[in-house]
Amino acid sequence: MTRTIPIELTAQEAKLLFNTIRARAIYKPVKLPLGGEIWKPWMEELLQKLSCAATEAESPQ
């Protein structure tokens, strides 16, 4: 079950989170020793949400 938590972020906070998740996406195919993981499957949906939010924030109103 997925629970939604509303949160308000400043443009800088949203950009930081977006860039952090986007940078981790580069390492999706990487296999680390001892079973370490950089990319988690749930990050894909978060990246899409942040991408949409960034696009909306940049569009003129």
Secondary structure, DSSP 8 states (H G I E B T S, - for coil): ----------HHHHHHHHHHHHHHHTTTT---GGG--S--TTHHHHHHHHHHHHHHHHS--
